[in-house]
Amino acid sequence: MFKEIKYLIFIFVISFFIFFTVKYYFSDTNKKKSYRSFNSIDEKLNIYSEKLPILEDDTKNIIEYVEQKNNKKRKKFNFWKLLENNE
């Protein structure tokens, strides 16, 4: 008997919690507060973005191109031959 009453109380507590949570979440006051907070965050972001300093670009002409010469003394790599001779 005590076990059933205990389970019944648990079910009531959980159902009340869910009911009041949903009721608060969908209430008009919560919607107004969330909308106001979103607006204030947007305003703060706009103010902060206006105060950001703009840095100068110092990456002009930083890339140096190297001319490659056709050198015939270049070593040839025989990677596949190394694998074949692995007996």
Backbone as numpy.savetxt, mean C-alpha at the origin, in Angstrom:
# Nx Ny Nz CAx CAy CAz Cx Cy Cz
-29.32 -27.33 32.84 -30.13 -26.14 32.84 -29.26 -24.87 32.84
-28.26 -24.88 33.69 -27.38 -23.71 33.78 -26.63 -23.47 32.47
-26.28 -24.56 31.80 -25.56 -24.46 30.53 -26.43 -23.78 29.46
-27.69 -24.11 29.40 -28.58 -23.50 28.42 -28.80 -22.02 28.70
-28.91 -21.66 29.95 -29.07 -20.24 30.33 -27.80 -19.46 29.97
-26.68 -20.08 30.21 -25.41 -19.44 29.87 -25.33 -19.19 28.37
-25.67 -20.16 27.55 -25.66 -19.98 26.10 -26.68 -18.93 25.64
-27.80 -18.90 26.28 -28.82 -17.91 25.95 -28.31 -16.49 26.25
-27.65 -16.33 27.36 -27.08 -15.02 27.71 -26.00 -14.64 26.70
-25.16 -15.58 26.30 -24.13 -15.29 25.29 -24.76 -14.84 23.97
-25.81 -15.51 23.58 -26.48 -15.15 22.32 -27.08 -13.75 22.42
-27.70 -13.44 23.55 -28.27 -12.09 23.73 -27.18 -11.02 23.71
-26.09 -11.25 24.37 -25.01 -10.26 24.42 -24.43 -10.05 23.02
-24.18 -11.12 22.31 -23.63 -11.00 20.96 -24.62 -10.31 20.03
-25.89 -10.66 20.13 -26.88 -10.02 19.26 -27.05 -8.53 19.59
-27.02 -8.17 20.87 -27.08 -6.75 21.24 -25.87 -5.99 20.73
-24.72 -6.59 20.85 -23.51 -5.95 20.35 -23.61 -5.69 18.85
-24.00 -6.68 18.11 -24.13 -6.53 16.65 -25.20 -5.49 16.32
-26.33 -5.54 17.01 -27.40 -4.59 16.74 -26.95 -3.15 16.97
-26.33 -2.88 18.12 -25.92 -1.51 18.42 -24.77 -1.04 17.54
-23.91 -1.94 17.17 -22.83 -1.58 16.25 -23.38 -1.18 14.89
-24.27 -1.96 14.36 -24.87 -1.65 13.06 -25.71 -0.38 13.15
-26.43 -0.22 14.23 -27.25 0.98 14.41 -26.40 2.24 14.43
-25.26 2.20 15.14 -24.38 3.36 15.18 -23.71 3.60 13.83
-23.28 2.54 13.19 -22.58 2.67 11.93 -23.45 3.31 10.86
-24.72 2.97 10.81 -25.62 3.51 9.79 -26.39 4.74 10.25
-26.05 5.28 11.39 -26.76 6.46 11.88 -26.32 7.71 11.12
-27.18 8.72 11.17 -26.88 9.98 10.48 -25.72 10.72 11.13
-25.62 10.65 12.42 -24.52 11.37 13.10 -23.17 10.80 12.70
-23.09 9.49 12.57 -21.82 8.89 12.16 -21.48 9.27 10.72
-22.48 9.29 9.86 -22.25 9.67 8.47 -21.77 11.12 8.38
-22.37 12.00 9.17 -21.95 13.41 9.18 -20.51 13.55 9.69
-20.19 12.83 10.75 -18.84 12.91 11.30 -17.80 12.39 10.31
-18.11 11.29 9.65 -17.15 10.74 8.69 -16.98 11.68 7.50
-18.09 12.28 7.03 -17.99 13.22 5.92 -17.16 14.44 6.31
-17.36 14.95 7.52 -16.59 16.10 8.00 -15.11 15.76 8.13
-14.82 14.57 8.60 -13.42 14.18 8.75 -12.74 14.04 7.38
-13.49 13.50 6.38 -12.93 13.40 5.04 -12.65 14.79 4.47
-13.56 15.72 4.70 -13.36 17.08 4.21 -12.16 17.74 4.89
-12.02 17.54 6.17 -10.91 18.16 6.87 -9.57 17.56 6.42
-9.56 16.27 6.14 -8.33 15.64 5.64 -7.98 16.21 4.27
-8.97 16.40 3.41 -8.72 16.98 2.10 -8.17 18.41 2.22
-8.73 19.18 3.12 -8.26 20.55 3.32 -6.83 20.56 3.84
-6.52 19.69 4.77 -5.16 19.61 5.30 -4.17 19.20 4.22
-4.58 18.29 3.37 -3.69 17.88 2.27 -3.45 19.02 1.30
-4.47 19.79 1.00 -4.30 20.92 0.09 -3.37 21.97 0.69
-3.52 22.25 1.97 -2.64 23.22 2.63 -1.21 22.72 2.66
-1.04 21.46 2.97 0.30 20.90 3.04 0.96 20.87 1.66
0.20 20.55 0.63 0.77 20.49 -0.72 1.18 21.87 -1.22
0.53 22.92 -0.77 0.93 24.27 -1.16 2.25 24.68 -0.49
2.53 24.15 0.67 3.74 24.52 1.40 4.96 23.69 1.03
4.79 22.69 0.19 5.92 21.84 -0.19 6.93 22.61 -1.04
8.21 22.50 -0.74 9.20 23.18 -1.57 9.43 22.40 -2.87
9.75 23.14 -3.91 10.03 22.53 -5.20 11.54 22.50 -5.38
12.08 21.34 -5.60 13.53 21.18 -5.75 13.92 21.37 -7.20
15.13 21.87 -7.40 15.62 22.07 -8.76 16.09 20.74 -9.34
15.98 20.65 -10.64 16.39 19.44 -11.35 17.89 19.52 -11.64
18.66 18.60 -11.07 20.10 18.62 -11.29 20.58 17.38 -12.04
19.70 16.76 -12.80 20.06 15.54 -13.52 20.22 15.76 -15.02
20.40 16.97 -15.45 20.55 17.23 -16.88 21.96 16.85 -17.31
22.05 16.21 -18.46 23.31 15.79 -19.07 24.15 14.94 -18.11
23.53 14.07 -17.41 24.25 13.22 -16.46 24.65 11.89 -17.09
24.00 11.51 -18.16 24.29 10.24 -18.81 25.43 10.45 -19.80
26.45 9.61 -19.67 27.59 9.65 -20.60 27.52 8.40 -21.47
27.51 8.61 -22.74 27.45 7.49 -23.67 28.87 7.08 -24.04
29.11 5.79 -24.00 30.43 5.25 -24.32 30.35 4.59 -25.68
31.30 4.91 -26.52 31.33 4.30 -27.84 31.96 2.93 -27.74
31.31 1.96 -28.33 31.85 0.60 -28.30 32.63 0.35 -29.58
33.82 -0.16 -29.39 34.67 -0.47 -30.53 34.56 -1.95 -30.83
34.62 -2.29 -32.08 34.59 -3.70 -32.47 35.99 -4.27 -32.31
36.22 -4.80 -31.18 37.53 -5.37 -30.87 37.49 -6.86 -31.17
38.39 -7.32 -32.04 38.38 -8.73 -32.44 39.07 -9.61 -31.41
39.70 -9.02 -30.42 40.39 -9.80 -29.41 39.46 -10.16 -28.24
38.22 -9.97 -28.45 37.25 -10.25 -27.41 37.17 -11.76 -27.16
37.11 -12.13 -25.92 37.07 -13.52 -25.53 35.68 -14.09 -25.80
35.65 -15.29 -26.35 34.39 -15.95 -26.61 34.08 -16.88 -25.44
32.86 -16.80 -25.00 32.44 -17.62 -23.88 31.76 -18.87 -24.40
32.16 -20.01 -23.86 31.61 -21.30 -24.28 30.90 -21.95 -23.10
29.83 -21.38 -22.73 29.10 -21.87 -21.57 28.50 -23.25 -21.82
27.93 -23.45 -22.98 27.27 -24.73 -23.27 28.28 -25.86 -23.39
29.47 -25.55 -23.85 30.51 -26.59 -23.93 30.95 -27.04 -22.55
30.92 -26.14 -21.60 31.26 -26.52 -20.23 30.25 -27.51 -19.67
29.00 -27.34 -20.00 27.97 -28.25 -19.52 28.02 -29.61 -20.21
28.40 -29.63 -21.46 28.46 -30.89 -22.18 29.62 -31.76 -21.73
30.71 -31.17 -21.32 31.89 -31.93 -20.93 31.87 -32.33 -19.46
30.75 -32.27 -18.84 30.64 -32.59 -17.42 30.29 -34.08 -17.26
31.29 -34.94 -17.47 31.07 -36.40 -17.41 31.70 -37.01 -16.20
